[in-house]
Amino acid sequence: MTTALTWRRAAMWLLAGICVSMSALADAPRPFELGVYVPRLPFTDGVTRNAYARDVAASLADATGLPVRGQAFSSRSDVVKWMEAGRLDLVFVDASFLASGSGTTLLGNATGPSGPSPRLVLFGAGSPEGTAGVTTAPSIERLRSLRLAVPGATPVELRLLSNVGFESVLRVSETFREIVDAPDLAEAVRRVQLGQADAVIGWEGTAPALSPIVDLARFPLPVLVGLKALPEDARTTFASALRGDGIALPAVGPITRLQALGADLQGPIEEAASRTEGRAPAPRPIWAPVPTWPERGLAGAEWDLSRLGTVGRDVAPRRSPRLEVPRDRFWVPELPPAD
């Protein structure tokens, strides 16, 4: 009888404990769901990608005091589906996502030793001269022979690579012999090593197994975006945590921190993504240097009155200025800003 009573009491205490635990869980705040899709970062496999998503979520939670749970994605379509279904509160994604997303708030972007926009590099299995590590700009004709592996090769990505990475000088989708879609940078590099592609574009230092072919323009790192499901008070908390020195992140590739934006990023990204691939906006007019005219009084020079009739100047016979022979290169010269 005593034994049965003891068991009965133990069961009651156990049931009471379970009820208390369930009540505590019900009162606990729901963790904010963070989706991480950064295919241009050099993850070796899915395990390291998933671990990175958890680490980024933990860094955000430590900095804000809010519960955050990280979920890694290996395809753009999957993260878009979760976003559209309202299953994510935040996303840490490539800047191309800024070109299409209503009801979102750009909270900050990743940064590192090279700032928020390190240089892009075209990597290949070997340099044109066969010497590893030598950066030599190939001609556009040489680029036409290359198969380019692109992580997440969407039309938006190709327009951004053309209009930002290649500074609107060429159309990536038409210049290269073939665009090889790859799920991430690691797979793109593997396809080059296996001979299934010839080149890949990544941030500087992210493809040490390959040789740099040429340096491109600077390109923004991934951004942290607050989605529709994120409450306004939490949105403010995350934005506040990113100010100043921001939040330290696990060092992967060129990323070490997450900070509030120092300048407008969404506007230029949307503008570059909306333009036709490889079509630059009208350039600002500049003053170009002119050939030096002969001194007054030299043979062949004549005095010409201006239309005002009071100011004269020497006019020499027209000569064609010596210009450098045009070269088949994809870059444009860097010109000083106009006064």
C-alpha positions, 0 to 999 in steps of 0.5 A, a space after each residue: 500500500 505504501 509503495 503504491 502511494 509513493 508511486 502515485 505521489 511520484 507520478 503526480 510530481 512528475 506530471 506537475 513538473 511537465 506542466 510547469 516546463 510546458 508552461 515555461 516553453 509556451 511563455 518563452 519568446 519565439 526565436 527569430 528565424 534567420 535565413 543565410 544564403 551566401 553562395 559566393 563565400 568559400 565554404 568547403 561543404 554543407 556542414 561548414 555552411 550550416 555551421 556558419 548560419 548557426 554562428 551568425 545567428 548566435 552573434 546576432 543573438 549575443 549582440 541584441 539579447 534576442 533569440 535568433 535561429 539560423 538556417 542555411 540555404 543552398 539554393 536561391 529558389 528555396 530561400 525565396 520560397 521561405 521568404 514568400 511564405 513568411 517563414 523567415 524574419 531576417 535574411 543574410 544574403 547576396 546584394 542581388 536580393 536587394 533588386 527585388 524585395 518589397 516590404 524589406 528593410 536593409 539593416 546593414 552589410 558585411 565588411 572586412 579588412 578590405 571594407 564592405 566592397 572587396 575587389 572581384 577577381 576572375 580566377 582560372 586554372 592557370 594564368 595566361 603566361 602559365 605562371 601561378 599568381 600573375 595577374 594579366 588582363 586578357 583580351 575580350 577575344 580570349 574571354 570569349 573562349 572561356 566557360 564561366 562558372 557562376 554561383 547562382 547564375 540568375 539574370 540579376 546576377 549576370 546583370 550585376 556582374 556585367 554592370 558592376 564587376 565589369 563596369 558595363 564594358 561587356 555583357 557577361 552572358 554574351 561575352 563568355 563562351 558559356 555560363 555554367 550555373 553552380 550552386 556555390 563557389 566551392 562547386 564552381 571551383 571544382 568544375 574548373 579543376 575538373 575541366 568542366 569550366 574555365 573560370 570563376 568570379 569571386 572576391 579576392 582571396 576566396 579561390 586559392 586553388 585557382 590562379 587570378 586572371 584579372 582584377 575586376 571592380 569592387 563588389 558589395 558583400 552580403 547584406 542583412 535584411 529585415 523581412 515583413 515578419 520581423 516586428 518593428 521593435 525587433 527591427 529597431 533593436 537589430 539596427 541599433 546593434 549594427 551601429 558603431 563597430 557593429 557585430 563580429 562574425 566568424 571570419 569566412 573569406 573577406 567577411 569579419 563583421 556586420 555593420 550599419 550601412 555607411 552609404 546608400 547601397 540599395 539604390 545603386 544595386 537596383 539601378 545596376 540590376 535594372 540596366 541592360 546587361 553591359 550598358 553603361 549610363 551616359 558618362 559625364 563630359 570631360 575636358 580632353 587635352 588637345 595638341 599643342 599649336 605652333 607658336 605665333 608667326 611660324 610658317 603655316 600659321 595664320 591670324 584669324 579674327 574671332 567673331 567678336 572682331 576684337 580678339 585674335 588667335 593663331 590657327 595652325 593647319 589641322 593635325 591629327 593628334 597622336 593617340 595610343 593604338 586601341 587595344 582589345 581590353 575590357 577595362 576603361 582608363 581611370 580619369 580624374 574627376 571633372 572640375 
